Amino acid sequence: MSPSKVLITGISGQDGIYLSSHLLKNYEDIEIYGVTRSKEDVFFNNLKKVNDKFEPKNIKLINLNLYNKDELKSFFSETIIDKIAHLSGPSSVYRSFSDPESYKRLIIDQFDNLTNACIENNFQPTFFQAGSSEMFSSKAALPLSETSEMKPRSPYAEAKYTLHNRVIELRNDMNWNIKSGIMFNHESEFRANEFLIMKIINTVIDIKESNATELIIGSLDHSRDWSYAMDIAEAIGLILFDDNPVDYVIGSGEGNTIRNLIEIVSNYFDIDYKSFTKVDENLLREGDPSNIVSNPILIRQNLGWETRTSFESMVKKIINYRLKSI
């Protein structure tokens, strides 16, 4: 039996790192092709931190231009891929407001080029599209499931929603095992500094070391469904290797407030968050719901998946990693 060939776009991001580790641990006959613009040593060093027993020979990093359909078509004509996990693309909701149309185009073009290149090469690999909880309406009843009302809340979400609908169309029109994973907030040691959890951790460290005096936040009471990226990547792996073309909500099913997050970080450093935290509601995004929480019952019932890492454990893992890297 020939090895299963998996293409992971955005392999050097947190989801790509943990998905690679998950696949290598759970599937002996596998070849991973990773699309990345990062240096090889950076990716392999990060992968080694989460899986020191991986075999580099099973992973080949490639510099494919996802905005060039002809280049993708040529690659697929030479390498028959069994499964694609499409994790690449801009991921900052806030940046999407600065140039909405260009930002949306960047997200949509990658997906279109990938799927069209597959179609023109006359093959249909199992395809996982990374969706987002940002697609849900701010007025949808909680918890949010696969059937909850969708009304994108940002240009980023509009692009993701467009692709979510295209996944459904391709699945219905071509009987393709293509599906969306509607992912809720998830974080890890490899998260970029611009995201909220990293901003809070880095600021509290600076305050502890007398390099900053205050943490300014939009709200203490807003809550989000945060999970550990390792757990989310395991869900992606299960969906990718499932023969059923089903879209899934992927989240913990639990909400945690920003206050709770700041308390965990502050308690880690034995300081009182009330002494340095200030609230500025002008930082809040208009129309952003105060509470977001998933209902992951379908993926639990069908694939037996649920998060295993608690919110507090995740935050402490990130802090420990951050301190080691200073």
C-alpha positions as CSV (number, residue, x, y, z in Angstrom):
1,M,0.0,0.0,0.0
2,S,1.5,3.4,-1.0
3,P,1.8,6.1,1.6
4,S,-0.9,8.7,1.9
5,K,0.2,12.0,0.5
6,V,-1.0,15.0,2.4
7,L,-0.6,18.6,1.3
8,I,-0.7,21.2,4.1
9,T,-0.8,24.8,3.2
10,G,0.5,27.2,5.8
11,I,2.4,24.4,7.4
12,S,4.7,26.7,9.4
13,G,1.8,28.3,11.3
14,Q,0.6,26.9,14.7
15,D,-2.1,24.7,13.1
16,G,0.3,23.4,10.5
17,I,3.0,22.5,13.1
18,Y,0.5,20.6,15.3
19,L,-1.3,19.0,12.4
20,S,2.0,17.7,11.1
21,S,2.9,16.3,14.5
22,H,-0.5,14.6,14.9
23,L,-0.3,13.0,11.4
24,L,3.2,11.7,11.9
25,K,2.3,10.2,15.3
26,N,-0.9,8.5,14.1
27,Y,-0.2,7.4,10.5
28,E,2.8,5.3,9.7
29,D,2.5,5.4,5.9
30,I,2.3,9.1,5.3
31,E,4.2,11.7,3.2
32,I,3.6,15.4,4.0
33,Y,4.1,18.2,1.6
34,G,4.2,21.5,3.3
35,V,3.6,24.8,1.6
36,T,5.5,27.6,3.5
37,R,7.5,30.8,3.0
38,S,9.4,30.2,6.2
39,K,12.9,28.8,6.4
40,E,13.2,25.0,6.8
41,D,15.2,25.2,10.0
42,V,12.6,27.4,11.7
43,F,9.7,25.0,10.9
44,F,11.7,21.8,11.8
45,N,12.9,23.4,15.1
46,N,9.3,24.2,16.0
47,L,8.1,20.8,15.0
48,K,10.8,19.2,17.1
49,K,9.6,21.1,20.2
50,V,6.2,19.3,20.0
51,N,7.4,16.0,18.5
52,D,11.0,15.1,19.0
53,K,10.6,11.7,17.4
54,F,9.4,12.8,13.9
55,E,11.2,11.7,10.8
56,P,12.2,14.6,8.6
57,K,12.3,12.3,5.6
58,N,8.5,12.1,5.8
59,I,8.1,15.9,5.3
60,K,9.0,17.9,2.2
61,L,8.7,21.7,2.4
62,I,7.8,23.3,-0.9
63,N,7.6,26.9,-2.0
64,L,4.4,26.8,-4.0
65,N,2.8,30.1,-5.0
66,L,-0.9,29.6,-4.1
67,Y,-1.8,32.7,-6.1
68,N,-0.5,31.1,-9.3
69,K,-3.0,28.5,-10.6
70,D,-0.7,27.3,-13.4
71,E,2.0,26.6,-10.8
72,L,-0.4,24.6,-8.7
73,K,-1.8,22.8,-11.8
74,S,1.8,21.8,-12.7
75,F,2.5,20.5,-9.2
76,F,-0.6,18.4,-9.1
77,S,0.1,16.9,-12.5
78,E,3.4,15.6,-11.2
79,T,2.4,14.8,-7.6
80,I,-1.0,13.1,-6.9
81,I,-2.1,14.3,-3.5
82,D,-4.6,12.3,-1.5
83,K,-5.6,14.9,1.0
84,I,-5.3,18.7,1.3
85,A,-5.5,20.7,4.6
86,H,-5.8,24.3,3.5
87,L,-4.7,26.3,6.5
88,S,-2.9,29.1,4.6
89,G,-4.0,32.7,4.2
90,P,-4.3,36.0,6.1
91,S,-5.7,35.5,9.6
92,S,-6.0,38.9,11.2
93,V,-9.6,40.1,11.6
94,Y,-8.5,43.6,12.4
95,R,-6.1,44.0,9.5
96,S,-9.0,43.0,7.1
97,F,-10.7,46.3,7.8
98,S,-7.8,48.4,6.5
99,D,-8.2,47.2,2.8
100,P,-11.3,44.9,2.8
101,E,-11.5,44.0,-0.9
102,S,-7.8,43.2,-1.3
103,Y,-7.9,41.2,2.0
104,K,-10.9,39.2,0.9
105,R,-9.3,38.5,-2.5
106,L,-6.1,37.2,-0.9
107,I,-8.2,34.6,1.0
108,I,-10.5,33.6,-1.8
109,D,-7.9,33.4,-4.6
110,Q,-5.9,30.8,-2.7
111,F,-8.9,28.5,-2.3
112,D,-10.0,29.0,-5.9
113,N,-6.6,28.3,-7.3
114,L,-6.2,25.1,-5.3
115,T,-9.6,23.7,-6.1
116,N,-9.5,24.7,-9.8
117,A,-6.1,23.2,-10.2
118,C,-7.4,19.9,-8.8
119,I,-10.4,20.0,-11.1
120,E,-8.4,20.7,-14.1
121,N,-6.1,17.8,-13.3
122,N,-9.2,15.6,-12.9
123,F,-8.7,14.5,-9.4
124,Q,-10.5,15.2,-6.1
125,P,-8.4,14.8,-3.0
126,T,-10.1,14.9,0.4
127,F,-10.1,18.6,1.1
128,F,-10.2,20.4,4.5
129,Q,-11.0,24.2,4.4
130,A,-10.2,26.2,7.5
131,G,-13.4,28.1,8.3
132,S,-14.0,30.6,11.2
133,S,-16.5,31.3,13.9
134,E,-16.3,34.9,12.7
135,M,-18.8,33.8,10.1
136,F,-21.6,33.5,12.6
137,S,-24.2,36.3,13.2
138,S,-23.6,38.3,16.3
139,K,-27.3,37.7,17.1
140,A,-27.2,33.9,16.7
141,A,-28.3,32.1,19.8
142,L,-25.5,30.4,21.9
143,P,-24.0,27.9,21.8
144,L,-23.1,28.1,18.1
145,S,-23.5,24.9,16.0
146,E,-23.2,24.0,12.3
147,T,-26.8,25.1,11.8
148,S,-26.6,28.5,13.6
149,E,-27.3,31.6,11.6
150,M,-24.3,33.0,9.7
151,K,-23.8,36.7,9.0
152,P,-20.1,37.6,8.7
153,R,-18.9,40.3,11.0
154,S,-15.7,41.4,9.2
155,P,-14.1,41.4,5.7
156,Y,-12.1,38.4,6.9
157,A,-15.3,36.6,7.8
158,E,-17.0,37.5,4.5
159,A,-14.2,35.8,2.6
160,K,-14.4,32.7,4.9
161,Y,-18.2,32.6,4.4
162,T,-17.8,32.8,0.7
163,L,-15.5,29.8,0.8
164,H,-17.8,28.0,3.2
165,N,-20.5,28.2,0.6
166,R,-18.2,27.2,-2.2
167,V,-17.3,24.1,-0.2
168,I,-20.9,23.1,-0.1
169,E,-21.4,23.8,-3.8
170,L,-18.4,21.7,-4.8
171,R,-19.5,18.9,-2.5
172,N,-23.0,18.8,-3.9
173,D,-22.1,19.4,-7.6
174,M,-19.1,17.1,-7.8
175,N,-19.7,14.6,-5.0
176,W,-16.3,15.7,-3.6
177,N,-15.2,14.9,-0.1
178,I,-14.5,18.5,0.7
179,K,-15.5,20.1,4.0
180,S,-15.2,23.1,6.3
181,G,-13.9,23.1,9.8
182,I,-15.6,26.1,11.5
183,M,-12.8,26.8,14.0
184,F,-13.2,28.9,17.1
185,N,-10.4,30.8,18.8
186,H,-7.4,28.7,19.4
187,E,-3.9,29.6,20.6
188,S,-0.5,28.1,21.3
189,E,3.2,28.9,21.9
190,F,3.5,29.6,18.2
191,R,0.9,32.3,18.0
192,A,2.0,35.7,16.6
193,N,2.4,38.6,19.1
194,E,-0.5,40.6,17.5
195,F,-3.2,38.3,18.9
196,L,-4.9,39.1,22.2
197,I,-3.6,36.3,24.4
198,M,0.0,37.0,23.4
199,K,-0.5,40.7,23.8
200,I,-1.7,40.2,27.4
201,I,1.0,37.8,28.3
202,N,3.8,40.0,26.9
203,T,2.4,43.1,28.6
204,V,2.1,41.4,32.0
205,I,5.7,40.1,31.6
206,D,6.8,43.7,30.8
207,I,4.9,45.0,33.8
208,K,6.5,42.4,36.1
209,E,9.9,43.4,34.8
210,S,9.1,47.2,35.2
211,N,9.2,47.7,31.4
212,A,5.5,48.8,31.3
213,T,3.0,50.2,33.7
214,E,-0.4,49.4,32.4
215,L,-2.5,46.9,30.4
216,I,-5.3,48.6,28.3
217,I,-8.1,46.3,27.2
218,G,-11.4,46.9,25.5
219,S,-13.4,44.8,28.0
220,L,-12.9,42.5,30.9
221,D,-16.3,40.8,30.5
222,H,-16.3,39.7,26.9
223,S,-15.9,35.9,26.7
224,R,-14.5,33.7,24.0
225,D,-14.3,30.0,23.3
226,W,-10.5,29.5,23.4
227,S,-8.9,26.1,22.8
228,Y,-5.3,24.8,22.6
229,A,-4.1,24.6,18.9
230,M,-2.8,21.1,19.5
231,D,-6.3,19.9,20.3
232,I,-7.8,21.7,17.3
233,A,-5.1,20.2,15.0
234,E,-6.2,16.7,16.1
235,A,-9.7,17.6,15.1
236,I,-8.5,18.7,11.7
237,G,-6.6,15.4,11.3
238,L,-9.7,13.3,12.1
239,I,-11.8,15.3,9.7
240,L,-9.1,15.0,7.0
241,F,-9.0,11.2,7.3
242,D,-12.8,10.8,7.5
243,D,-14.6,9.5,4.4
244,N,-17.7,11.5,5.1
245,P,-18.0,15.1,3.7
246,V,-19.3,16.8,6.8
247,D,-18.7,20.3,8.0
248,Y,-17.9,20.6,11.7
249,V,-17.8,23.2,14.4
250,I,-14.5,22.9,16.2
251,G,-14.2,24.4,19.7
252,S,-14.2,23.6,23.4
253,G,-17.8,24.4,24.1
254,E,-16.7,26.6,27.0
255,G,-16.4,30.4,27.3
256,N,-13.8,32.2,29.3
257,T,-13.8,35.9,30.0
258,I,-10.9,38.3,29.3
259,R,-10.9,38.9,33.0
260,N,-10.3,35.3,33.7
261,L,-7.5,35.3,31.2
262,I,-5.8,38.3,32.8
263,E,-6.2,36.8,36.2
264,I,-4.5,33.5,35.2
265,V,-1.6,35.4,33.8
266,S,-1.3,37.8,36.7
267,N,-1.6,35.1,39.3
268,Y,1.2,33.2,37.5
269,F,3.5,36.2,38.2
270,D,1.9,36.9,41.6
271,I,0.7,40.4,40.8
272,D,-2.8,42.0,41.1
273,Y,-4.3,42.7,37.7
274,K,-6.5,45.4,39.2
275,S,-3.5,47.6,39.9
276,F,-2.5,47.9,36.2
277,T,-5.5,47.0,34.0
278,K,-7.5,49.7,32.4
279,V,-10.6,49.4,30.2
280,D,-11.0,51.5,27.1
281,E,-14.2,50.5,25.3
282,N,-13.1,52.4,22.2
283,L,-10.8,49.4,21.5
284,L,-13.9,47.2,21.0
285,R,-14.9,46.3,17.4
286,E,-18.3,47.6,16.5
287,G,-20.9,44.8,16.3
288,D,-18.6,42.3,18.0
289,P,-20.6,40.0,20.3
290,S,-19.8,40.1,24.0
291,N,-20.0,36.3,24.2
292,I,-19.0,33.5,21.8
293,V,-19.1,29.8,22.6
294,S,-19.3,26.7,20.4
295,N,-21.5,23.6,20.4
296,P,-19.1,20.8,19.3
297,I,-21.5,18.0,19.9
298,L,-21.6,16.8,16.2
299,I,-17.8,16.2,16.0
300,R,-17.9,14.6,19.4
301,Q,-20.7,12.2,18.3
302,N,-19.3,11.4,14.8
303,L,-15.5,11.4,15.4
304,G,-15.2,11.1,19.2
305,W,-13.2,14.4,19.4
306,E,-13.2,16.9,22.2
307,T,-10.6,19.2,23.6
308,R,-8.3,17.8,26.3
309,T,-6.3,20.8,27.4
310,S,-8.0,23.2,29.9
311,F,-8.0,26.9,29.3
312,E,-5.8,27.5,32.3
313,S,-3.3,24.8,31.2
314,M,-3.1,26.3,27.7
315,V,-2.4,29.8,29.1
316,K,0.3,28.5,31.4
317,K,2.0,26.5,28.5
318,I,2.2,29.7,26.5
319,I,3.6,31.7,29.4
320,N,6.3,29.0,30.1
321,Y,7.3,28.9,26.5
322,R,7.4,32.7,26.3
323,L,9.6,33.0,29.3
324,K,12.1,30.4,27.9
325,S,12.3,32.4,24.7
326,I,13.2,35.7,26.3
